[in-house]
């Protein structure tokens, strides 16, 4: 397990690719389940609403469907477990890093025109922005390697999937 975490970390540092992940469907499934459980826990901590189950199903769909479809188009379905392991594993690591930031600002009142953001809120926002940029670069790296495509196209794909997930999540307003 320790070597797998090192492999994931190397992937986060763009020193490894999805092809370096174990080709084990059960590992990919376990990572997806762990990611969903972390998201559920974080959502409950942040005050989840009735749309939580729908958002979690959408999250799994948006993780698995594009990988399955795009690898099928490239006629490389054998890369599915490794690509899902890479995407779910790196998402899990980034989410674990972001969790303390969420807890930091959880009890703080939201900024308004009368009360500007606190230093802690600004710090959390800047670190969150940096982590999201890092995650987009990781996803770009994963897509580039998994699909054997140009970095620019992989970046567009990662951005489209990121923005698409945000847009689709708006169908289920709430925490």
C-alpha positions in Angstrom: 0.0 0.0 0.0 2.8 2.4 0.9 4.4 1.9 -2.6 1.0 2.6 -4.2 0.7 5.9 -2.3 4.2 6.8 -3.5 3.1 6.0 -7.1 0.0 8.2 -6.7 2.2 11.0 -5.3 4.6 10.6 -8.2 1.6 11.0 -10.5 0.5 14.1 -8.6 4.1 15.5 -9.2 3.7 14.6 -12.9 6.6 12.1 -12.6 4.5 9.1 -13.4 1.5 8.4 -15.6 -1.7 6.4 -15.5 0.2 3.6 -17.2 2.3 3.3 -14.0 -0.8 2.5 -11.9 -1.8 -1.1 -11.2 -4.2 -2.5 -13.8 -6.6 -3.8 -11.1 -10.3 -3.1 -11.6 -11.0 -3.8 -8.0 -8.5 -1.1 -6.9 -10.1 1.4 -9.2 -13.5 0.5 -7.7 -12.2 0.8 -4.1 -10.7 4.2 -4.9 -14.0 5.4 -6.4 -15.9 4.2 -3.4 -13.4 5.9 -1.0 -13.6 9.1 -3.0 -17.4 9.0 -2.8 -17.3 8.3 1.0 -15.0 11.2 1.5 -17.3 13.5 -0.5 -20.3 12.3 1.4 -18.5 12.9 4.7 -17.4 16.4 3.6 -20.9 17.2 2.4 -22.5 16.1 5.6 -19.9 18.2 7.5 -20.8 21.2 5.4 -24.5 20.7 5.9 -25.7 18.4 3.1 -29.2 18.5 1.8 -31.6 16.1 0.2 -29.7 16.2 -3.2 -26.6 14.6 -1.7 -27.3 11.2 -3.2 -28.0 12.6 -6.6 -24.8 14.6 -6.5 -22.8 11.6 -5.5 -24.3 9.5 -8.3 -23.5 12.3 -10.7 -20.0 12.5 -9.4 -19.4 8.8 -10.0 -20.9 9.1 -13.5 -18.8 12.1 -14.4 -15.7 10.2 -13.3 -16.4 6.9 -15.0 -18.4 7.7 -18.2 -15.9 10.1 -19.9 -13.0 7.6 -19.2 -14.9 4.7 -20.5 -16.3 6.5 -23.6 -13.0 8.2 -24.6 -10.9 5.1 -24.1 -13.5 3.2 -26.2 -13.2 5.8 -28.9 -9.4 5.4 -28.9 -9.9 1.6 -28.9 -7.8 1.3 -25.8 -10.4 -0.1 -23.2 -7.6 -2.0 -21.5 -6.4 1.3 -20.0 -9.7 1.8 -18.1 -8.6 0.4 -14.7 -5.4 2.3 -14.7 -6.9 5.6 -15.8 -9.7 5.3 -13.3 -7.2 4.5 -10.6 -5.1 7.5 -11.6 -8.1 9.9 -11.7 -9.8 8.6 -8.6 -6.6 8.2 -6.6 -5.3 11.7 -7.3 -8.8 13.2 -6.7 -8.8 11.4 -3.3 -5.4 12.8 -2.4 -6.3 16.4 -3.4 -9.6 16.1 -1.5 -7.8 14.9 1.6 -5.5 18.0 1.3 -8.5 20.3 0.8 -10.5 18.9 3.7 -8.7 20.8 6.5 -9.2 24.1 4.5 -12.9 23.4 4.5 -12.9 22.8 8.2 -10.9 26.0 8.7 -13.6 28.2 7.2 -16.6 26.1 8.2 -17.5 28.1 11.3 -16.7 31.5 9.8 -19.5 33.8 8.6 -19.5 34.3 4.9 -18.1 37.6 3.7 -20.5 40.3 2.8 -20.2 44.0 1.7 -20.1 45.0 5.3 -17.8 42.3 6.5 -14.9 41.6 4.1 -13.2 38.1 4.1 -10.9 37.3 7.0 -7.3 36.5 6.5 -8.0 32.8 7.1 -10.8 32.9 4.4 -8.4 34.6 1.9 -5.7 32.1 2.7 -8.1 29.2 2.3 -9.4 30.7 -1.0 -5.8 31.1 -2.4 -4.7 27.6 -1.4 -7.9 26.1 -2.8 -7.4 27.9 -6.1 -3.8 26.6 -6.2 -5.0 23.1 -5.4 -7.6 23.2 -8.2 -5.0 24.5 -10.6 -2.7 21.6 -9.5 -5.5 19.1 -9.9 -6.3 20.4 -13.4 -2.6 20.0 -14.4 -2.7 16.4 -13.0 -5.8 15.6 -14.9 -4.3 17.1 -18.0 -1.2 14.9 -17.5 -3.4 11.8 -17.0 -5.6 12.4 -20.1 -2.5 13.2 -22.2 -1.0 9.9 -21.3 -4.1 7.8 -21.3 -5.4 9.0 -24.6 -2.0 9.6 -26.3 -3.0 13.2 -27.2 -1.3 16.6 -27.3 -1.0 18.4 -24.0 -3.2 21.3 -25.3 -6.0 19.0 -26.2 -5.7 17.2 -22.9 -5.9 20.5 -21.1 -9.0 21.5 -22.9 -10.5 18.1 -22.1 -9.7 18.5 -18.4 -11.1 22.0 -18.3 -14.3 21.0 -20.2 -14.9 18.1 -17.7 -14.2 20.3 -14.7 -16.5 23.1 -15.9 -19.1 20.4 -17.0 -19.1 18.9 -13.5 -19.6 22.3 -11.9 -22.5 23.1 -14.3 -24.1 19.7 -13.8 -23.8 20.0 -10.1 -25.9 23.2 -10.3 -28.8 21.0 -11.2 -28.7 20.0 -7.5 -28.4 23.2 -5.5 -27.4 22.9 -1.9 -24.3 22.2 0.2 
